[in-house]
């Protein structure tokens, strides 16, 4: 069976909601999701790196802080240099998602940091494959719309200044779910 590691940091719980939606999508595609939550900046990352290394695919997740990945995810990235030295993630499927307070907020830069890490490792990046949220005649991308913010690099969710049980909205969670399913499907095809 295909296994997909979801390595994420969540500062206030909103990115954890997105991570669970990604995991639900992975499971819906018949793969096994492995949620690997980064607890903090100074933790020992060895077990997380080891668990991620066992998976057929890795999906990275982070809130967008100041236009980039959070410091704890960046610390995980740096800890993965031990794997990089052995080309241990070469040709492994990769993807990423992010959450932020604002609709914009340079989330593309956060995804870009994830893509650069994946390319440094020689991984195979998977985009969303989703049309924009206002595609096919929708006049505006409402919170219920899938891919309402029109990202193709990875899944993007947005959370208002409210509790994680309220936001991100349903369309964003569905975007994350569909993305998890897509990454799992690509990983299964490559594994076969």
C-alpha positions in Angstrom: 0.0 0.0 0.0 1.1 3.5 -0.7 2.1 5.6 2.3 2.0 9.4 2.4 3.7 11.3 5.2 2.2 14.7 6.0 4.9 16.7 7.8 3.4 19.9 9.2 3.7 22.7 11.7 0.6 24.5 13.0 0.9 27.5 15.2 -2.8 28.1 16.1 -4.5 24.9 14.8 -5.7 26.1 11.4 -2.9 24.4 9.5 -3.6 21.2 11.5 -7.2 21.4 10.1 -5.8 21.6 6.6 -3.4 18.7 7.4 -6.3 16.6 8.5 -8.1 17.4 5.2 -5.0 16.4 3.3 -4.9 13.2 5.2 -8.6 12.5 4.5 -7.8 12.9 0.8 -4.9 10.6 1.0 -7.1 7.9 2.6 -9.9 8.5 0.1 -7.4 7.6 -2.7 -6.7 4.2 -0.9 -3.3 5.2 0.5 -2.2 5.4 4.2 -1.7 8.9 5.6 0.9 9.4 8.3 0.5 12.7 10.1 3.8 14.0 11.5 3.3 17.1 13.5 6.2 19.4 14.2 5.9 20.5 17.8 8.5 23.2 18.0 11.7 24.8 16.7 14.1 23.0 19.0 12.8 19.5 19.0 14.9 16.5 17.8 13.7 15.9 14.3 15.4 12.5 13.8 12.2 10.5 14.3 10.2 12.7 12.0 12.8 12.6 9.2 13.0 8.8 9.6 9.2 8.4 9.4 9.0 10.7 6.4 11.8 8.8 4.7 9.8 5.5 4.9 6.8 7.0 3.0 6.3 6.9 -0.7 5.4 10.6 -0.7 5.9 13.6 1.6 3.5 16.5 1.8 4.8 19.5 3.7 2.5 21.9 5.5 3.1 25.2 7.2 1.3 28.4 8.1 2.5 31.4 6.1 4.4 33.6 8.6 5.8 36.8 7.3 5.5 35.5 3.7 7.3 32.2 4.2 7.3 28.8 6.0 7.3 28.8 9.8 10.6 28.5 11.6 9.8 25.0 13.0 9.2 23.7 9.4 12.4 25.4 8.3 14.2 23.7 11.1 12.8 20.3 9.9 14.0 21.2 6.4 17.5 21.8 7.7 17.4 18.5 9.7 16.6 16.7 6.4 20.1 17.5 5.1 21.3 14.2 6.5 18.9 12.5 4.0 20.0 14.9 1.3 23.6 13.7 1.7 22.6 10.2 0.7 20.0 11.2 -1.9 17.5 9.4 0.3 14.4 11.3 -1.0 15.5 11.3 -4.7 12.4 10.5 -6.9 10.1 10.5 -3.9 6.8 12.3 -4.6 6.4 15.7 -2.9 3.7 18.3 -2.3 2.8 21.1 0.0 0.1 23.2 1.5 -0.1 26.4 3.5 -2.6 28.4 5.5 -2.7 32.1 6.4 -4.8 34.9 7.8 -5.0 36.9 4.6 -6.2 35.9 1.2 -2.8 37.0 -0.3 0.1 37.2 2.1 2.7 35.7 -0.2 1.5 32.1 0.2 3.1 31.4 -3.1 6.5 32.1 -1.6 5.8 29.6 1.2 5.0 27.0 -1.4 8.1 28.1 -3.3 10.3 27.4 -0.3 8.8 23.9 -0.1 9.4 23.3 -3.8 13.0 24.5 -3.5 13.6 22.0 -0.7 11.9 19.2 -2.8 14.1 20.1 -5.8 17.2 20.1 -3.7 16.3 16.5 -2.7 15.6 15.5 -6.3 11.9 14.9 -5.4 9.0 15.0 -7.9 6.6 17.9 -7.1 2.8 17.5 -7.6 0.6 20.6 -8.1 -3.1 20.8 -7.4 -4.3 20.1 -10.9 -7.4 22.2 -10.0 -9.0 25.0 -12.0 -9.4 28.4 -10.3 -12.4 28.7 -8.0 -14.2 31.1 -10.3 -13.8 28.7 -13.3 -16.8 27.6 -15.4 -18.9 30.6 -15.0 -18.7 31.3 -11.2 -18.6 35.0 -10.9 -16.6 35.0 -7.7 -14.7 32.5 -5.6 -16.9 32.1 -2.5 -15.5 30.4 0.6 -17.4 27.3 -0.4 -15.6 27.1 -3.8 -12.8 24.6 -4.4 -9.5 26.4 -5.1 -11.1 29.7 -4.5 -7.7 31.4 -4.4 -6.6 29.8 -7.7 -3.3 28.2 -6.6 -1.7 25.5 -8.7 1.6 25.0 -6.9 0.0 23.4 -3.8 -3.1 23.6 -1.7 -3.8 27.0 0.0 -6.2 27.7 2.8 -7.1 30.9 4.4 -8.4 31.3 8.0 -10.1 34.4 9.4 -9.2 35.4 12.9 -11.4 32.8 14.4 -11.1 29.4 16.0 -9.9 26.4 13.9 -13.4 24.8 14.3 -14.8 27.7 12.3 -12.1 28.4 9.7 -10.7 27.6 7.2 -13.9 27.4 5.2 -15.4 24.3 3.6 -14.1 25.0 0.1 -10.6 25.3 1.4 -10.8 22.1 3.3 -12.1 20.4 0.2 -9.3 21.8 -1.8 -6.8 20.3 0.7 -8.7 17.0 0.6 -8.6 16.8 -3.2 -4.9 17.7 -3.1 -4.1 14.9 -0.7 -5.9 12.5 -3.0 -4.0 13.7 -6.0 -0.6 13.3 -4.4 -1.5 9.8 -3.2 -2.7 8.8 -6.6 0.5 10.1 -8.3 2.6 8.3 -5.7 0.7 5.0 -6.2 1.1 5.3 -10.0 4.9 5.8 -9.7 5.2 3.1 -7.1 3.5 0.6 -9.5 
